[in-house]
């Protein structure tokens, strides 16, 4: 028998179309990082972090002097989860819902690791903040374009992978004349500390992404 949890984060976002308040974002992301940290310490990568797979209790807890929401978060649906191989090995590239898929997954790489989970957490953090998906691409190519429009160009290694992938043969990304930034999008919505955490989670180069041990200094 499983514990009953009232709603998913997706349902919360459908109700709160402008996002949730900063303290609630902070609490949810902290719990999500703790959950992923537990998985990673047991050598498991989730590979499908998205609002539907985050369950949350929103019922009110009564105290003598105050009323507050519980907001306890649970990570679920381990259908795409996998134990990391002892030696670096290939894994399927078709994992995670597109909007939460990291650049290396979108490019078709099958040589990746726990970094894909941190990217997804960064996307969830943005969506909780303003109620809108951070990178709502309509295809893999469109997803890569939206990412570059916000975070800058692919790395040289990623550009090489893109050029060699037959799925993208002959395709060139449109020139980005007016790049957006995370700072512009979340000005006044995230603290400097929270924004620094998001930027550290959403590094184009997977080797530069922050790890769970490092994230806790931000929260």
C-alpha positions in Angstrom: 0.0 0.0 0.0 1.3 3.4 -1.0 0.9 6.7 0.9 -1.9 8.9 -0.3 -0.7 12.2 -1.8 -3.2 14.8 -2.7 -2.0 16.3 -6.1 0.8 16.4 -8.6 2.8 19.5 -9.3 1.1 19.5 -12.8 -2.2 20.0 -11.1 -0.8 22.8 -8.9 0.5 24.6 -12.0 -2.8 24.2 -13.7 -4.4 26.1 -10.8 -1.6 28.6 -10.2 -1.0 29.8 -13.8 1.4 32.5 -12.6 3.5 30.2 -10.5 3.8 29.8 -6.8 5.5 32.0 -4.2 9.2 32.0 -3.7 9.2 30.2 -0.3 7.0 27.4 -1.8 9.4 27.1 -4.8 12.3 26.9 -2.4 10.7 24.2 -0.3 9.7 22.1 -3.3 13.1 22.3 -5.0 14.9 21.5 -1.8 12.8 18.3 -1.4 13.3 17.4 -5.0 17.0 17.8 -4.7 17.0 15.6 -1.6 15.0 12.9 -3.4 17.4 12.9 -6.4 20.4 13.0 -4.1 19.1 9.8 -2.4 18.7 8.2 -5.9 22.1 9.2 -7.1 23.8 8.0 -3.9 22.3 4.6 -4.7 23.6 5.0 -8.3 20.2 5.4 -9.8 19.3 8.1 -12.4 15.6 8.9 -12.6 15.6 10.2 -16.3 12.0 11.5 -16.3 11.6 14.3 -13.8 8.5 16.4 -14.8 5.5 17.9 -13.1 3.3 14.8 -13.5 5.9 12.8 -11.6 6.1 15.1 -8.6 3.4 14.4 -6.0 2.6 17.1 -3.4 0.4 17.5 -0.4 -1.2 20.9 -0.2 -3.6 20.4 2.8 -3.5 22.9 5.6 -1.8 22.1 9.0 -3.4 23.8 12.0 -1.2 25.2 14.7 -2.2 27.2 17.8 -1.0 30.5 16.3 -0.7 29.8 12.5 -2.0 27.9 9.5 0.3 26.7 6.8 0.4 24.3 3.9 2.2 21.1 4.2 3.8 21.1 0.7 5.5 17.7 1.2 6.8 16.5 -2.1 7.3 13.0 -3.4 9.2 11.8 -6.5 7.4 9.0 -8.3 7.3 7.0 -11.5 10.6 5.2 -11.9 9.6 3.6 -15.2 12.6 5.3 -16.9 14.9 5.0 -14.0 18.1 3.0 -14.4 21.0 1.9 -12.3 24.2 3.5 -13.7 26.6 1.0 -15.1 29.8 0.4 -13.1 31.8 1.2 -16.2 30.7 4.0 -18.5 28.4 2.5 -21.0 25.8 3.5 -23.5 22.2 4.2 -22.5 19.1 4.9 -24.6 18.7 8.6 -25.6 14.9 8.5 -25.8 14.1 9.3 -22.2 12.4 12.2 -20.3 9.6 14.3 -21.6 11.0 16.7 -24.3 10.5 20.0 -22.3 12.7 18.6 -19.5 15.3 16.9 -21.6 18.9 18.1 -21.4 20.9 19.2 -24.5 22.9 15.9 -24.6 19.7 13.9 -24.7 18.1 16.1 -27.4 21.2 15.6 -29.5 20.9 11.9 -29.3 23.8 11.1 -27.1 23.7 7.8 -25.3 26.8 8.7 -23.2 25.3 10.6 -20.2 24.8 10.3 -16.5 23.1 11.8 -13.5 23.6 15.3 -14.9 20.3 14.9 -16.9 18.3 14.9 -13.6 19.9 18.2 -12.5 18.9 19.8 -15.9 15.3 18.7 -15.4 15.3 20.2 -11.8 16.4 23.5 -13.3 13.5 23.4 -15.7 11.0 22.5 -13.0 12.3 25.4 -10.9 11.6 27.9 -13.6 8.1 26.5 -14.3 7.2 26.7 -10.6 8.3 30.3 -10.5 6.2 31.8 -13.2 3.8 29.0 -14.1 5.1 28.6 -17.6 7.4 25.8 -19.1 10.9 27.1 -19.5 11.6 25.5 -22.9 8.3 24.4 -24.4 9.7 23.1 -27.7 7.4 21.5 -30.3 10.2 19.2 -31.6 13.7 18.2 -30.7 15.1 20.9 -33.0 12.8 23.5 -31.7 13.7 22.5 -28.1 17.4 23.0 -28.9 16.7 26.3 -30.5 14.7 27.6 -27.4 17.5 26.4 -25.1 20.1 28.3 -27.1 17.9 31.4 -27.3 17.9 31.5 -23.5 21.3 30.1 -22.6 23.6 30.7 -25.6 25.0 28.5 -28.3 25.8 24.8 -28.1 29.3 23.8 -27.0 31.8 22.9 -29.8 31.4 19.2 -28.8 27.6 19.5 -29.0 27.8 21.2 -32.4 29.9 18.3 -33.7 27.4 15.8 -32.4 24.5 17.8 -34.0 26.3 17.9 -37.4 26.9 14.1 -37.4 23.4 13.1 -36.3 21.4 12.0 -39.4 18.2 13.2 -37.8 19.4 16.8 -38.1 21.0 16.5 -41.5 21.0 19.8 -43.5 19.4 21.7 -40.7 20.7 25.1 -39.4 19.4 27.0 -36.4 18.1 30.5 -37.2 20.3 33.3 -36.1 19.4 34.6 -32.7 19.6 38.4 -32.8 17.9 39.2 -29.5 18.9 36.5 -27.0 16.8 36.2 -23.8 18.4 35.4 -20.5 17.3 33.8 -17.2 17.9 37.1 -15.5 15.5 38.9 -17.8 12.8 36.3 -17.5 12.9 35.9 -13.7 13.8 39.5 -12.6 11.9 40.2 -9.4 10.6 36.6 -9.2 13.8 34.9 -8.0 16.4 36.0 -5.5 20.0 36.3 -6.6 20.8 33.1 -4.7 17.9 31.1 -6.3 18.8 32.5 -9.8 22.4 31.3 -9.3 21.2 27.9 -8.4 19.0 27.7 -11.5 21.9 28.9 -13.8 24.1 26.2 -12.2 21.6 23.5 -12.9 21.1 24.7 -16.5 24.6 24.6 -17.8 24.9 23.6 -21.5 28.0 21.5 -20.7 26.9 18.6 -18.6 30.3 18.5 -16.9 29.7 22.0 -15.5 26.3 21.3 -14.0 26.1 21.6 -10.2 25.8 18.4 -8.2 23.5 17.7 -5.3 26.2 18.2 -2.7 26.8 21.7 -4.1 23.1 22.6 -4.4 22.4 22.7 -0.7 24.5 25.8 -0.2 21.9 27.7 -2.2 18.8 26.5 -0.4 
